[in-house]
Amino acid sequence: MKIATYDCDGVTRIGIVHDDAVLDLASAFGDAAFLPGSVLELIAGGDAMLAQVQEALDRASARRNDHTLWRRIRETKVLGPIR
C-alpha cells in the first residue's frame, strides 16, 4: 500500500496510490470520524487503521471510474516525502 499526501484543487488530501490513480481517503471513508488528519496519524493508527484503509480501497476498487473517489496521478500534485 502506497500512502500519499497530495494537492487537489488547492486542498491537501490523503490518498492511496493504486496503479495510475490516487484514491481519496476522505471520499472513500465517507465517515469523517474514521478519517485520519494526516499520514502520520494514519500510520500511528496501526494495524486497525490500515485495515480500515484496506477495506476502503477494496470497496473503491470496484468503482474505478468514480471521479469523486479516484484522481489520476497526472491530475494531482503529489507532495514531497515527510522529513
C-alpha positions in Angstrom: 0.0 0.0 0.0 1.4 3.4 -1.0 0.1 6.2 1.1 0.4 9.7 -0.4 -0.4 13.3 0.6 -1.4 15.2 -2.5 -2.9 18.6 -3.5 -6.2 18.6 -5.4 -7.8 21.9 -6.2 -5.8 23.7 -3.6 -6.7 21.3 -0.8 -4.1 18.9 0.8 -5.6 15.4 0.9 -4.5 11.9 2.0 -4.8 9.1 -0.6 -3.7 5.7 -1.6 -1.8 5.3 -4.8 -3.1 2.4 -6.9 -1.8 2.0 -10.5 -2.1 5.4 -12.2 -4.6 6.9 -9.7 -5.0 8.1 -6.2 -7.9 7.0 -4.0 -9.1 10.0 -2.0 -9.5 8.6 1.6 -11.9 11.4 2.6 -14.3 10.4 -0.1 -13.7 6.6 0.4 -14.3 6.7 4.2 -17.4 8.8 4.0 -17.5 9.0 7.8 -15.1 11.7 9.0 -14.9 10.1 12.4 -12.6 7.4 11.0 -10.5 9.7 8.8 -7.0 10.4 9.9 -6.0 14.1 9.8 -2.6 13.3 8.3 -0.4 10.5 7.0 1.3 10.4 10.4 -2.0 9.9 12.2 -2.8 7.2 9.7 0.4 5.4 10.5 0.0 6.0 14.2 -3.4 4.2 14.0 -1.5 1.0 13.5 -2.9 -2.2 12.1 -6.5 -1.3 12.9 -6.3 1.9 10.9 -4.5 0.2 8.0 -7.2 -2.5 7.9 -9.9 0.2 7.6 -7.9 1.8 4.8 -7.6 -1.5 3.0 -11.3 -2.1 3.3 -12.0 1.4 1.8 -9.6 0.5 -1.0 -11.3 -2.8 -1.6 -14.7 -1.2 -1.8 -13.5 1.6 -4.1 -11.6 -0.7 -6.5 -15.0 -1.7 -8.0 -15.7 1.9 -8.7 -12.5 3.0 -10.6 -14.5 5.3 -12.9 -15.9 7.3 -10.0 -14.1 10.6 -10.1 -15.3 11.5 -6.6 -13.1 8.7 -5.3 -10.3 8.5 -7.7 -7.9 11.1 -9.2 -5.4 10.4 -11.9 -2.0 11.0 -10.7 -1.2 13.3 -13.6 -4.1 15.5 -12.5 -2.8 15.9 -8.9 0.3 17.2 -7.3 1.8 14.6 -5.0 3.5 16.4 -2.2 7.1 15.6 -1.1 8.0 13.0 1.5 7.9 13.6 5.2 11.3 14.5 6.6 
